[in-house]
Amino acid sequence: MEKTKIDLTAELEEIKRGQQQTLDFLKSHGQELDLGEWLSVRDYAKKYGVSIQVVVNWINRGIIPADCVEDLLMFNNIRMVQDKVYK
């Protein structure tokens, strides 16, 4: 089995681009969210090395508290998680 080398710098840049796109969208619709403190579920999973399903399970089980989760209805119901370690 061949291991895949992960370019962490590229991964972090991709996350930052996604955050900026989300921020630009929110501003264009009159809302602001400090994305320095928030990540999408996908980006959170990538950053902390867990699967998206694990993050969703943590949200559903209350491991990630409700006040640390934001659902952005106007942005395709994207779910944002406060960027900190849980569990």
PDB file with SEQRES, HELIX, SHEET and CRYST1 records, atoms N, CA, C and O in Angstrom:
SEQRES   1 A   87  MET GLU LYS THR LYS ILE ASP LEU THR ALA GLU LEU GLU          
SEQRES   2 A   87  GLU ILE LYS ARG GLY GLN GLN GLN THR LEU ASP PHE LEU          
SEQRES   3 A   87  LYS SER HIS GLY GLN GLU LEU ASP LEU GLY GLU TRP LEU          
SEQRES   4 A   87  SER VAL ARG ASP TYR ALA LYS LYS TYR GLY VAL SER ILE          
SEQRES   5 A   87  GLN VAL VAL VAL ASN TRP ILE ASN ARG GLY ILE ILE PRO          
SEQRES   6 A   87  ALA ASP CYS VAL GLU ASP LEU LEU MET PHE ASN ASN ILE          
SEQRES   7 A   87  ARG MET VAL GLN ASP LYS VAL TYR LYS                          
HELIX    1 AA1 LEU A    8  SER A   28  1                                  21    
HELIX    2 AA2 VAL A   41  TYR A   48  1                                   8    
HELIX    3 AA3 ILE A   52  ARG A   61  1                                  10    
HELIX    4 AA4 ALA A   66  CYS A   68  5                                   3    
HELIX    5 AA5 LEU A   73  PHE A   75  5                                   3    
SHEET    1 AA1 3 TRP A  38  SER A  40  0                                        
SHEET    2 AA1 3 ILE A  78  GLN A  82 -1                                        
SHEET    3 AA1 3 VAL A  69  LEU A  72 -1                                        
CRYST1    1.000    1.000    1.000  90.00  90.00  90.00 P 1           1          
ATOM      1  N   MET A   1       0.842  -1.175   0.000  1.00  0.00           N  
ATOM      2  CA  MET A   1       0.000   0.000   0.000  1.00  0.00           C  
ATOM      3  C   MET A   1       0.892   1.245   0.000  1.00  0.00           C  
ATOM      4  O   MET A   1       1.758   1.391   0.862  1.00  0.00           O  
ATOM      5  N   GLU A   2       0.684   2.119  -0.943  1.00  0.00           N  
ATOM      6  CA  GLU A   2       1.478   3.337  -1.060  1.00  0.00           C  
ATOM      7  C   GLU A   2       0.831   4.459  -0.255  1.00  0.00           C  
ATOM      8  O   GLU A   2      -0.363   4.727  -0.388  1.00  0.00           O  
ATOM      9  N   LYS A   3       1.636   5.109   0.581  1.00  0.00           N  
ATOM     10  CA  LYS A   3       1.118   6.224   1.373  1.00  0.00           C  
ATOM     11  C   LYS A   3       1.120   7.487   0.531  1.00  0.00           C  
ATOM     12  O   LYS A   3       2.043   7.730  -0.246  1.00  0.00           O  
ATOM     13  N   THR A   4       0.090   8.276   0.693  1.00  0.00           N  
ATOM     14  CA  THR A   4      -0.020   9.544  -0.012  1.00  0.00           C  
ATOM     15  C   THR A   4       0.570  10.638   0.868  1.00  0.00           C  
ATOM     16  O   THR A   4       0.242  10.742   2.050  1.00  0.00           O  
ATOM     17  N   LYS A   5       1.431  11.441   0.288  1.00  0.00           N  
ATOM     18  CA  LYS A   5       2.027  12.558   1.018  1.00  0.00           C  
ATOM     19  C   LYS A   5       1.057  13.738   0.984  1.00  0.00           C  
ATOM     20  O   LYS A   5       0.568  14.117  -0.081  1.00  0.00           O  
ATOM     21  N   ILE A   6       0.786  14.307   2.137  1.00  0.00           N  
ATOM     22  CA  ILE A   6      -0.151  15.418   2.235  1.00  0.00           C  
ATOM     23  C   ILE A   6       0.638  16.722   2.328  1.00  0.00           C  
ATOM     24  O   ILE A   6       1.543  16.858   3.152  1.00  0.00           O  
ATOM     25  N   ASP A   7       0.288  17.656   1.486  1.00  0.00           N  
ATOM     26  CA  ASP A   7       0.899  18.981   1.515  1.00  0.00           C  
ATOM     27  C   ASP A   7       0.050  19.857   2.430  1.00  0.00           C  
ATOM     28  O   ASP A   7      -0.964  20.414   2.008  1.00  0.00           O  
ATOM     29  N   LEU A   8       0.474  19.975   3.689  1.00  0.00           N  
ATOM     30  CA  LEU A   8      -0.317  20.712   4.671  1.00  0.00           C  
ATOM     31  C   LEU A   8      -0.465  22.180   4.314  1.00  0.00           C  
ATOM     32  O   LEU A   8      -1.508  22.781   4.571  1.00  0.00           O  
ATOM     33  N   THR A   9       0.558  22.755   3.729  1.00  0.00           N  
ATOM     34  CA  THR A   9       0.466  24.158   3.331  1.00  0.00           C  
ATOM     35  C   THR A   9      -0.636  24.345   2.302  1.00  0.00           C  
ATOM     36  O   THR A   9      -1.426  25.284   2.394  1.00  0.00           O  
ATOM     37  N   ALA A  10      -0.691  23.453   1.322  1.00  0.00           N  
ATOM     38  CA  ALA A  10      -1.732  23.534   0.295  1.00  0.00           C  
ATOM     39  C   ALA A  10      -3.114  23.311   0.905  1.00  0.00           C  
ATOM     40  O   ALA A  10      -4.072  23.989   0.534  1.00  0.00           O  
ATOM     41  N   GLU A  11      -3.220  22.371   1.832  1.00  0.00           N  
ATOM     42  CA  GLU A  11      -4.500  22.098   2.489  1.00  0.00           C  
ATOM     43  C   GLU A  11      -4.979  23.329   3.265  1.00  0.00           C  
ATOM     44  O   GLU A  11      -6.151  23.697   3.188  1.00  0.00           O  
ATOM     45  N   LEU A  12      -4.072  23.961   4.008  1.00  0.00           N  
ATOM     46  CA  LEU A  12      -4.450  25.148   4.774  1.00  0.00           C  
ATOM     47  C   LEU A  12      -4.835  26.303   3.863  1.00  0.00           C  
ATOM     48  O   LEU A  12      -5.758  27.056   4.174  1.00  0.00           O  
ATOM     49  N   GLU A  13      -4.145  26.448   2.755  1.00  0.00           N  
ATOM     50  CA  GLU A  13      -4.490  27.502   1.798  1.00  0.00           C  
ATOM     51  C   GLU A  13      -5.881  27.266   1.209  1.00  0.00           C  
ATOM     52  O   GLU A  13      -6.643  28.210   1.001  1.00  0.00           O  
ATOM     53  N   GLU A  14      -6.204  26.003   0.944  1.00  0.00           N  
ATOM     54  CA  GLU A  14      -7.540  25.673   0.423  1.00  0.00           C  
ATOM     55  C   GLU A  14      -8.613  26.029   1.451  1.00  0.00           C  
ATOM     56  O   GLU A  14      -9.667  26.556   1.094  1.00  0.00           O  
ATOM     57  N   ILE A  15      -8.348  25.746   2.711  1.00  0.00           N  
ATOM     58  CA  ILE A  15      -9.288  26.089   3.778  1.00  0.00           C  
ATOM     59  C   ILE A  15      -9.468  27.604   3.852  1.00  0.00           C  
ATOM     60  O   ILE A  15     -10.590  28.096   3.969  1.00  0.00           O  
ATOM     61  N   LYS A  16      -8.357  28.339   3.783  1.00  0.00           N  
ATOM     62  CA  LYS A  16      -8.430  29.805   3.833  1.00  0.00           C  
ATOM     63  C   LYS A  16      -9.223  30.367   2.660  1.00  0.00           C  
ATOM     64  O   LYS A  16      -9.996  31.310   2.828  1.00  0.00           O  
ATOM     65  N   ARG A  17      -9.036  29.792   1.467  1.00  0.00           N  
ATOM     66  CA  ARG A  17      -9.796  30.252   0.295  1.00  0.00           C  
ATOM     67  C   ARG A  17     -11.288  30.027   0.515  1.00  0.00           C  
ATOM     68  O   ARG A  17     -12.104  30.897   0.209  1.00  0.00           O  
ATOM     69  N   GLY A  18     -11.640  28.860   1.044  1.00  0.00           N  
ATOM     70  CA  GLY A  18     -13.044  28.563   1.326  1.00  0.00           C  
ATOM     71  C   GLY A  18     -13.627  29.517   2.351  1.00  0.00           C  
ATOM     72  O   GLY A  18     -14.769  29.956   2.217  1.00  0.00           O  
ATOM     73  N   GLN A  19     -12.851  29.840   3.370  1.00  0.00           N  
ATOM     74  CA  GLN A  19     -13.309  30.793   4.375  1.00  0.00           C  
ATOM     75  C   GLN A  19     -13.543  32.163   3.754  1.00  0.00           C  
ATOM     76  O   GLN A  19     -14.542  32.819   4.049  1.00  0.00           O  
ATOM     77  N   GLN A  20     -12.633  32.591   2.902  1.00  0.00           N  
ATOM     78  CA  GLN A  20     -12.768  33.912   2.284  1.00  0.00           C  
ATOM     79  C   GLN A  20     -13.989  33.966   1.376  1.00  0.00           C  
ATOM     80  O   GLN A  20     -14.693  34.976   1.344  1.00  0.00           O  
ATOM     81  N   GLN A  21     -14.248  32.885   0.635  1.00  0.00           N  
ATOM     82  CA  GLN A  21     -15.428  32.843  -0.230  1.00  0.00           C  
ATOM     83  C   GLN A  21     -16.698  32.952   0.607  1.00  0.00           C  
ATOM     84  O   GLN A  21     -17.629  33.669   0.240  1.00  0.00           O  
ATOM     85  N   THR A  22     -16.733  32.242   1.726  1.00  0.00           N  
ATOM     86  CA  THR A  22     -17.897  32.297   2.607  1.00  0.00           C  
ATOM     87  C   THR A  22     -18.073  33.700   3.181  1.00  0.00           C  
ATOM     88  O   THR A  22     -19.186  34.224   3.216  1.00  0.00           O  
ATOM     89  N   LEU A  23     -16.981  34.303   3.627  1.00  0.00           N  
ATOM     90  CA  LEU A  23     -17.035  35.651   4.179  1.00  0.00           C  
ATOM     91  C   LEU A  23     -17.524  36.656   3.143  1.00  0.00           C  
ATOM     92  O   LEU A  23     -18.357  37.509   3.450  1.00  0.00           O  
ATOM     93  N   ASP A  24     -17.012  36.561   1.920  1.00  0.00           N  
ATOM     94  CA  ASP A  24     -17.444  37.458   0.845  1.00  0.00           C  
ATOM     95  C   ASP A  24     -18.935  37.313   0.575  1.00  0.00           C  
ATOM     96  O   ASP A  24     -19.637  38.304   0.377  1.00  0.00           O  
ATOM     97  N   PHE A  25     -19.418  36.066   0.567  1.00  0.00           N  
ATOM     98  CA  PHE A  25     -20.839  35.819   0.333  1.00  0.00           C  
ATOM     99  C   PHE A  25     -21.683  36.447   1.440  1.00  0.00           C  
ATOM    100  O   PHE A  25     -22.673  37.126   1.166  1.00  0.00           O  
ATOM    101  N   LEU A  26     -21.288  36.217   2.686  1.00  0.00           N  
ATOM    102  CA  LEU A  26     -22.051  36.759   3.809  1.00  0.00           C  
ATOM    103  C   LEU A  26     -22.095  38.279   3.771  1.00  0.00           C  
ATOM    104  O   LEU A  26     -23.151  38.874   3.983  1.00  0.00           O  
ATOM    105  N   LYS A  27     -20.964  38.906   3.503  1.00  0.00           N  
ATOM    106  CA  LYS A  27     -20.926  40.370   3.429  1.00  0.00           C  
ATOM    107  C   LYS A  27     -21.832  40.882   2.322  1.00  0.00           C  
ATOM    108  O   LYS A  27     -22.501  41.903   2.484  1.00  0.00           O  
ATOM    109  N   SER A  28     -21.855  40.173   1.193  1.00  0.00           N  
ATOM    110  CA  SER A  28     -22.697  40.612   0.076  1.00  0.00           C  
ATOM    111  C   SER A  28     -24.182  40.491   0.410  1.00  0.00           C  
ATOM    112  O   SER A  28     -25.019  41.103  -0.255  1.00  0.00           O  
ATOM    113  N   HIS A  29     -24.515  39.704   1.438  1.00  0.00           N  
ATOM    114  CA  HIS A  29     -25.901  39.540   1.864  1.00  0.00           C  
ATOM    115  C   HIS A  29     -26.172  40.219   3.210  1.00  0.00           C  
ATOM    116  O   HIS A  29     -27.156  39.917   3.885  1.00  0.00           O  
ATOM    117  N   GLY A  30     -25.284  41.136   3.583  1.00  0.00           N  
ATOM    118  CA  GLY A  30     -25.523  41.946   4.768  1.00  0.00           C  
ATOM    119  C   GLY A  30     -25.253  41.277   6.095  1.00  0.00           C  
ATOM    120  O   GLY A  30     -25.697  41.775   7.130  1.00  0.00           O  
ATOM    121  N   GLN A  31     -24.536  40.159   6.100  1.00  0.00           N  
ATOM    122  CA  GLN A  31     -24.225  39.490   7.358  1.00  0.00           C  
ATOM    123  C   GLN A  31     -22.720  39.317   7.470  1.00  0.00           C  
ATOM    124  O   GLN A  31     -22.014  39.192   6.469  1.00  0.00           O  
ATOM    125  N   GLU A  32     -22.248  39.312   8.701  1.00  0.00           N  
ATOM    126  CA  GLU A  32     -20.824  39.099   8.923  1.00  0.00           C  
ATOM    127  C   GLU A  32     -20.635  38.061  10.016  1.00  0.00           C  
ATOM    128  O   GLU A  32     -21.391  38.012  10.986  1.00  0.00           O  
ATOM    129  N   LEU A  33     -19.622  37.243   9.845  1.00  0.00           N  
ATOM    130  CA  LEU A  33     -19.259  36.214  10.812  1.00  0.00           C  
ATOM    131  C   LEU A  33     -17.747  36.182  10.824  1.00  0.00           C  
ATOM    132  O   LEU A  33     -17.128  36.090   9.764  1.00  0.00           O  
ATOM    133  N   ASP A  34     -17.137  36.255  11.993  1.00  0.00           N  
ATOM    134  CA  ASP A  34     -15.683  36.225  12.077  1.00  0.00           C  
ATOM    135  C   ASP A  34     -15.205  34.817  11.761  1.00  0.00           C  
ATOM    136  O   ASP A  34     -15.183  33.947  12.631  1.00  0.00           O  
ATOM    137  N   LEU A  35     -14.824  34.602  10.515  1.00  0.00           N  
ATOM    138  CA  LEU A  35     -14.441  33.257  10.093  1.00  0.00           C  
ATOM    139  C   LEU A  35     -13.081  32.841  10.618  1.00  0.00           C  
ATOM    140  O   LEU A  35     -12.667  31.699  10.422  1.00  0.00           O  
ATOM    141  N   GLY A  36     -12.386  33.741  11.277  1.00  0.00           N  
ATOM    142  CA  GLY A  36     -11.153  33.342  11.937  1.00  0.00           C  
ATOM    143  C   GLY A  36     -11.432  32.371  13.070  1.00  0.00           C  
ATOM    144  O   GLY A  36     -10.554  31.622  13.497  1.00  0.00           O  
ATOM    145  N   GLU A  37     -12.666  32.395  13.550  1.00  0.00           N  
ATOM    146  CA  GLU A  37     -13.075  31.525  14.652  1.00  0.00           C  
ATOM    147  C   GLU A  37     -13.929  30.343  14.200  1.00  0.00           C  
ATOM    148  O   GLU A  37     -14.260  29.483  15.016  1.00  0.00           O  
ATOM    149  N   TRP A  38     -14.290  30.281  12.924  1.00  0.00           N  
ATOM    150  CA  TRP A  38     -15.235  29.274  12.449  1.00  0.00           C  
ATOM    151  C   TRP A  38     -14.699  28.549  11.218  1.00  0.00           C  
ATOM    152  O   TRP A  38     -13.992  29.134  10.398  1.00  0.00           O  
ATOM    153  N   LEU A  39     -15.048  27.260  11.101  1.00  0.00           N  
ATOM    154  CA  LEU A  39     -14.707  26.450   9.934  1.00  0.00           C  
ATOM    155  C   LEU A  39     -15.951  25.689   9.493  1.00  0.00           C  
ATOM    156  O   LEU A  39     -16.818  25.377  10.309  1.00  0.00           O  
ATOM    157  N   SER A  40     -16.032  25.394   8.203  1.00  0.00           N  
ATOM    158  CA  SER A  40     -17.100  24.499   7.754  1.00  0.00           C  
ATOM    159  C   SER A  40     -16.821  23.119   8.346  1.00  0.00           C  
ATOM    160  O   SER A  40     -15.697  22.835   8.757  1.00  0.00           O  
ATOM    161  N   VAL A  41     -17.828  22.274   8.388  1.00  0.00           N  
ATOM    162  CA  VAL A  41     -17.645  20.918   8.913  1.00  0.00           C  
ATOM    163  C   VAL A  41     -16.541  20.209   8.129  1.00  0.00           C  
ATOM    164  O   VAL A  41     -15.698  19.526   8.712  1.00  0.00           O  
ATOM    165  N   ARG A  42     -16.550  20.375   6.814  1.00  0.00           N  
ATOM    166  CA  ARG A  42     -15.530  19.736   5.975  1.00  0.00           C  
ATOM    167  C   ARG A  42     -14.134  20.234   6.318  1.00  0.00           C  
ATOM    168  O   ARG A  42     -13.200  19.445   6.462  1.00  0.00           O  
ATOM    169  N   ASP A  43     -13.998  21.554   6.448  1.00  0.00           N  
ATOM    170  CA  ASP A  43     -12.691  22.129   6.756  1.00  0.00           C  
ATOM    171  C   ASP A  43     -12.243  21.777   8.176  1.00  0.00           C  
ATOM    172  O   ASP A  43     -11.054  21.569   8.418  1.00  0.00           O  
ATOM    173  N   TYR A  44     -13.186  21.711   9.108  1.00  0.00           N  
ATOM    174  CA  TYR A  44     -12.860  21.313  10.477  1.00  0.00           C  
ATOM    175  C   TYR A  44     -12.326  19.879  10.478  1.00  0.00           C  
ATOM    176  O   TYR A  44     -11.311  19.581  11.109  1.00  0.00           O  
ATOM    177  N   ALA A  45     -13.026  19.000   9.762  1.00  0.00           N  
ATOM    178  CA  ALA A  45     -12.597  17.601   9.691  1.00  0.00           C  
ATOM    179  C   ALA A  45     -11.188  17.492   9.112  1.00  0.00           C  
ATOM    180  O   ALA A  45     -10.353  16.749   9.627  1.00  0.00           O  
ATOM    181  N   LYS A  46     -10.933  18.234   8.044  1.00  0.00           N  
ATOM    182  CA  LYS A  46      -9.597  18.230   7.427  1.00  0.00           C  
ATOM    183  C   LYS A  46      -8.533  18.724   8.395  1.00  0.00           C  
ATOM    184  O   LYS A  46      -7.485  18.097   8.554  1.00  0.00           O  
ATOM    185  N   LYS A  47      -8.807  19.844   9.036  1.00  0.00           N  
ATOM    186  CA  LYS A  47      -7.813  20.469   9.917  1.00  0.00           C  
ATOM    187  C   LYS A  47      -7.454  19.575  11.096  1.00  0.00           C  
ATOM    188  O   LYS A  47      -6.289  19.503  11.488  1.00  0.00           O  
ATOM    189  N   TYR A  48      -8.446  18.893  11.664  1.00  0.00           N  
ATOM    190  CA  TYR A  48      -8.211  18.099  12.863  1.00  0.00           C  
ATOM    191  C   TYR A  48      -8.072  16.598  12.588  1.00  0.00           C  
ATOM    192  O   TYR A  48      -7.998  15.799  13.522  1.00  0.00           O  
ATOM    193  N   GLY A  49      -8.035  16.217  11.314  1.00  0.00           N  
ATOM    194  CA  GLY A  49      -7.737  14.836  10.950  1.00  0.00           C  
ATOM    195  C   GLY A  49      -8.799  13.823  11.331  1.00  0.00           C  
ATOM    196  O   GLY A  49      -8.483  12.690  11.694  1.00  0.00           O  
ATOM    197  N   VAL A  50     -10.065  14.231  11.251  1.00  0.00           N  
ATOM    198  CA  VAL A  50     -11.172  13.307  11.498  1.00  0.00           C  
ATOM    199  C   VAL A  50     -12.086  13.329  10.278  1.00  0.00           C  
ATOM    200  O   VAL A  50     -11.950  14.189   9.407  1.00  0.00           O  
ATOM    201  N   SER A  51     -13.005  12.393  10.220  1.00  0.00           N  
ATOM    202  CA  SER A  51     -13.926  12.366   9.083  1.00  0.00           C  
ATOM    203  C   SER A  51     -15.064  13.362   9.301  1.00  0.00           C  
ATOM    204  O   SER A  51     -15.346  13.778  10.425  1.00  0.00           O  
ATOM    205  N   ILE A  52     -15.699  13.726   8.210  1.00  0.00           N  
ATOM    206  CA  ILE A  52     -16.864  14.610   8.286  1.00  0.00           C  
ATOM    207  C   ILE A  52     -17.941  13.965   9.154  1.00  0.00           C  
ATOM    208  O   ILE A  52     -18.596  14.645   9.943  1.00  0.00           O  
ATOM    209  N   GLN A  53     -18.123  12.651   9.006  1.00  0.00           N  
ATOM    210  CA  GLN A  53     -19.150  11.952   9.778  1.00  0.00           C  
ATOM    211  C   GLN A  53     -18.882  12.030  11.276  1.00  0.00           C  
ATOM    212  O   GLN A  53     -19.818  12.148  12.066  1.00  0.00           O  
ATOM    213  N   VAL A  54     -17.614  11.966  11.674  1.00  0.00           N  
ATOM    214  CA  VAL A  54     -17.270  12.097  13.094  1.00  0.00           C  
ATOM    215  C   VAL A  54     -17.693  13.473  13.607  1.00  0.00           C  
ATOM    216  O   VAL A  54     -18.272  13.577  14.688  1.00  0.00           O  
ATOM    217  N   VAL A  55     -17.410  14.525  12.844  1.00  0.00           N  
ATOM    218  CA  VAL A  55     -17.786  15.880  13.260  1.00  0.00           C  
ATOM    219  C   VAL A  55     -19.307  15.987  13.378  1.00  0.00           C  
ATOM    220  O   VAL A  55     -19.814  16.538  14.355  1.00  0.00           O  
ATOM    221  N   VAL A  56     -20.030  15.468  12.397  1.00  0.00           N  
ATOM    222  CA  VAL A  56     -21.500  15.490  12.442  1.00  0.00           C  
ATOM    223  C   VAL A  56     -22.004  14.720  13.663  1.00  0.00           C  
ATOM    224  O   VAL A  56     -22.924  15.172  14.345  1.00  0.00           O  
ATOM    225  N   ASN A  57     -21.406  13.562  13.938  1.00  0.00           N  
ATOM    226  CA  ASN A  57     -21.802  12.790  15.122  1.00  0.00           C  
ATOM    227  C   ASN A  57     -21.545  13.573  16.406  1.00  0.00           C  
ATOM    228  O   ASN A  57     -22.375  13.560  17.315  1.00  0.00           O  
ATOM    229  N   TRP A  58     -20.407  14.253  16.488  1.00  0.00           N  
ATOM    230  CA  TRP A  58     -20.104  15.065  17.671  1.00  0.00           C  
ATOM    231  C   TRP A  58     -21.149  16.158  17.855  1.00  0.00           C  
ATOM    232  O   TRP A  58     -21.568  16.444  18.977  1.00  0.00           O  
ATOM    233  N   ILE A  59     -21.565  16.764  16.755  1.00  0.00           N  
ATOM    234  CA  ILE A  59     -22.601  17.806  16.835  1.00  0.00           C  
ATOM    235  C   ILE A  59     -23.905  17.192  17.336  1.00  0.00           C  
ATOM    236  O   ILE A  59     -24.533  17.723  18.252  1.00  0.00           O  
ATOM    237  N   ASN A  60     -24.309  16.077  16.738  1.00  0.00           N  
ATOM    238  CA  ASN A  60     -25.573  15.425  17.100  1.00  0.00           C  
ATOM    239  C   ASN A  60     -25.585  14.930  18.539  1.00  0.00           C  
ATOM    240  O   ASN A  60     -26.632  14.935  19.187  1.00  0.00           O  
ATOM    241  N   ARG A  61     -24.426  14.502  19.048  1.00  0.00           N  
ATOM    242  CA  ARG A  61     -24.341  13.967  20.409  1.00  0.00           C  
ATOM    243  C   ARG A  61     -24.056  15.041  21.449  1.00  0.00           C  
ATOM    244  O   ARG A  61     -24.025  14.751  22.644  1.00  0.00           O  
ATOM    245  N   GLY A  62     -23.848  16.281  21.006  1.00  0.00           N  
ATOM    246  CA  GLY A  62     -23.608  17.371  21.941  1.00  0.00           C  
ATOM    247  C   GLY A  62     -22.161  17.517  22.385  1.00  0.00           C  
ATOM    248  O   GLY A  62     -21.860  18.341  23.248  1.00  0.00           O  
ATOM    249  N   ILE A  63     -21.262  16.728  21.807  1.00  0.00           N  
ATOM    250  CA  ILE A  63     -19.838  16.880  22.125  1.00  0.00           C  
ATOM    251  C   ILE A  63     -19.368  18.255  21.662  1.00  0.00           C  
ATOM    252  O   ILE A  63     -18.581  18.918  22.338  1.00  0.00           O  
ATOM    253  N   ILE A  64     -19.863  18.668  20.505  1.00  0.00           N  
ATOM    254  CA  ILE A  64     -19.691  20.051  20.070  1.00  0.00           C  
ATOM    255  C   ILE A  64     -20.988  20.754  20.462  1.00  0.00           C  
ATOM    256  O   ILE A  64     -22.037  20.471  19.883  1.00  0.00           O  
ATOM    257  N   PRO A  65     -20.935  21.663  21.432  1.00  0.00           N  
ATOM    258  CA  PRO A  65     -22.158  22.306  21.931  1.00  0.00           C  
ATOM    259  C   PRO A  65     -22.871  23.124  20.854  1.00  0.00           C  
ATOM    260  O   PRO A  65     -22.250  23.611  19.910  1.00  0.00           O  
ATOM    261  N   ALA A  66     -24.165  23.262  21.015  1.00  0.00           N  
ATOM    262  CA  ALA A  66     -24.991  23.984  20.036  1.00  0.00           C  
ATOM    263  C   ALA A  66     -24.520  25.420  19.832  1.00  0.00           C  
ATOM    264  O   ALA A  66     -24.633  25.954  18.728  1.00  0.00           O  
ATOM    265  N   ASP A  67     -23.992  26.054  20.882  1.00  0.00           N  
ATOM    266  CA  ASP A  67     -23.537  27.437  20.718  1.00  0.00           C  
ATOM    267  C   ASP A  67     -22.204  27.540  19.978  1.00  0.00           C  
ATOM    268  O   ASP A  67     -21.702  28.639  19.742  1.00  0.00           O  
ATOM    269  N   CYS A  68     -21.637  26.397  19.618  1.00  0.00           N  
ATOM    270  CA  CYS A  68     -20.394  26.361  18.837  1.00  0.00           C  
ATOM    271  C   CYS A  68     -20.662  25.930  17.394  1.00  0.00           C  
ATOM    272  O   CYS A  68     -19.734  25.624  16.646  1.00  0.00           O  
ATOM    273  N   VAL A  69     -21.942  25.911  17.014  1.00  0.00           N  
ATOM    274  CA  VAL A  69     -22.350  25.502  15.666  1.00  0.00           C  
ATOM    275  C   VAL A  69     -23.275  26.573  15.102  1.00  0.00           C  
ATOM    276  O   VAL A  69     -24.186  27.037  15.788  1.00  0.00           O  
ATOM    277  N   GLU A  70     -23.045  26.960  13.868  1.00  0.00           N  
ATOM    278  CA  GLU A  70     -23.905  27.922  13.171  1.00  0.00           C  
ATOM    279  C   GLU A  70     -24.324  27.318  11.838  1.00  0.00           C  
ATOM    280  O   GLU A  70     -23.476  26.862  11.070  1.00  0.00           O  
ATOM    281  N   ASP A  71     -25.616  27.310  11.560  1.00  0.00           N  
ATOM    282  CA  ASP A  71     -26.122  26.877  10.262  1.00  0.00           C  
ATOM    283  C   ASP A  71     -26.428  28.119   9.439  1.00  0.00           C  
ATOM    284  O   ASP A  71     -27.270  28.932   9.821  1.00  0.00           O  
ATOM    285  N   LEU A  72     -25.753  28.263   8.322  1.00  0.00           N  
ATOM    286  CA  LEU A  72     -25.943  29.430   7.458  1.00  0.00           C  
ATOM    287  C   LEU A  72     -26.980  29.092   6.396  1.00  0.00           C  
ATOM    288  O   LEU A  72     -26.646  28.595   5.320  1.00  0.00           O  
ATOM    289  N   LEU A  73     -28.237  29.365   6.710  1.00  0.00           N  
ATOM    290  CA  LEU A  73     -29.348  28.985   5.841  1.00  0.00           C  
ATOM    291  C   LEU A  73     -29.243  29.612   4.458  1.00  0.00           C  
ATOM    292  O   LEU A  73     -29.571  28.974   3.457  1.00  0.00           O  
ATOM    293  N   MET A  74     -28.786  30.860   4.400  1.00  0.00           N  
ATOM    294  CA  MET A  74     -28.727  31.549   3.113  1.00  0.00           C  
ATOM    295  C   MET A  74     -27.548  31.091   2.260  1.00  0.00           C  
ATOM    296  O   MET A  74     -27.398  31.531   1.120  1.00  0.00           O  
ATOM    297  N   PHE A  75     -26.723  30.221   2.798  1.00  0.00           N  
ATOM    298  CA  PHE A  75     -25.547  29.752   2.064  1.00  0.00           C  
ATOM    299  C   PHE A  75     -25.613  28.234   1.931  1.00  0.00           C  
ATOM    300  O   PHE A  75     -24.701  27.517   2.344  1.00  0.00           O  
ATOM    301  N   ASN A  76     -26.713  27.761   1.344  1.00  0.00           N  
ATOM    302  CA  ASN A  76     -26.909  26.327   1.114  1.00  0.00           C  
ATOM    303  C   ASN A  76     -26.872  25.503   2.398  1.00  0.00           C  
ATOM    304  O   ASN A  76     -26.440  24.350   2.389  1.00  0.00           O  
ATOM    305  N   ASN A  77     -27.325  26.097   3.500  1.00  0.00           N  
ATOM    306  CA  ASN A  77     -27.356  25.420   4.799  1.00  0.00           C  
ATOM    307  C   ASN A  77     -25.992  24.926   5.260  1.00  0.00           C  
ATOM    308  O   ASN A  77     -25.897  23.917   5.958  1.00  0.00           O  
ATOM    309  N   ILE A  78     -24.938  25.637   4.872  1.00  0.00           N  
ATOM    310  CA  ILE A  78     -23.606  25.222   5.300  1.00  0.00           C  
ATOM    311  C   ILE A  78     -23.526  25.326   6.815  1.00  0.00           C  
ATOM    312  O   ILE A  78     -24.001  26.295   7.407  1.00  0.00           O  
ATOM    313  N   ARG A  79     -22.935  24.345   7.421  1.00  0.00           N  
ATOM    314  CA  ARG A  79     -22.810  24.304   8.877  1.00  0.00           C  
ATOM    315  C   ARG A  79     -21.383  24.684   9.248  1.00  0.00           C  
ATOM    316  O   ARG A  79     -20.418  24.106   8.748  1.00  0.00           O  
ATOM    317  N   MET A  80     -21.269  25.666  10.133  1.00  0.00           N  
ATOM    318  CA  MET A  80     -19.973  26.152  10.589  1.00  0.00           C  
ATOM    319  C   MET A  80     -19.756  25.709  12.033  1.00  0.00           C  
ATOM    320  O   MET A  80     -20.687  25.698  12.839  1.00  0.00           O  
ATOM    321  N   VAL A  81     -18.513  25.344  12.346  1.00  0.00           N  
ATOM    322  CA  VAL A  81     -18.145  24.886  13.681  1.00  0.00           C  
ATOM    323  C   VAL A  81     -17.061  25.820  14.211  1.00  0.00           C  
ATOM    324  O   VAL A  81     -16.132  26.184  13.490  1.00  0.00           O  
ATOM    325  N   GLN A  82     -17.193  26.195  15.464  1.00  0.00           N  
ATOM    326  CA  GLN A  82     -16.172  27.054  16.056  1.00  0.00           C  
ATOM    327  C   GLN A  82     -14.842  26.306  16.064  1.00  0.00           C  
ATOM    328  O   GLN A  82     -14.778  25.137  16.446  1.00  0.00           O  
ATOM    329  N   ASP A  83     -13.791  26.985  15.642  1.00  0.00           N  
ATOM    330  CA  ASP A  83     -12.475  26.374  15.458  1.00  0.00           C  
ATOM    331  C   ASP A  83     -11.751  26.213  16.791  1.00  0.00           C  
ATOM    332  O   ASP A  83     -10.984  27.079  17.214  1.00  0.00           O  
ATOM    333  N   LYS A  84     -12.016  25.081  17.440  1.00  0.00           N  
ATOM    334  CA  LYS A  84     -11.296  24.702  18.652  1.00  0.00           C  
ATOM    335  C   LYS A  84     -11.400  23.195  18.808  1.00  0.00           C  
ATOM    336  O   LYS A  84     -12.220  22.551  18.154  1.00  0.00           O  
ATOM    337  N   VAL A  85     -10.574  22.640  19.668  1.00  0.00           N  
ATOM    338  CA  VAL A  85     -10.536  21.188  19.856  1.00  0.00           C  
ATOM    339  C   VAL A  85     -11.696  20.770  20.757  1.00  0.00           C  
ATOM    340  O   VAL A  85     -11.936  21.382  21.798  1.00  0.00           O  
ATOM    341  N   TYR A  86     -12.408  19.727  20.350  1.00  0.00           N  
ATOM    342  CA  TYR A  86     -13.499  19.159  21.140  1.00  0.00           C  
ATOM    343  C   TYR A  86     -13.120  17.730  21.503  1.00  0.00           C  
ATOM    344  O   TYR A  86     -12.209  17.151  20.911  1.00  0.00           O  
ATOM    345  N   LYS A  87     -13.814  17.174  22.465  1.00  0.00           N  
ATOM    346  CA  LYS A  87     -13.710  15.779  22.897  1.00  0.00           C  
ATOM    347  C   LYS A  87     -12.835  15.580  24.071  1.00  0.00           C  
ATOM    348  O   LYS A  87     -12.667  14.450  24.531  1.00  0.00           O  
TER     349      LYS A  87                                                      
END                                                                             
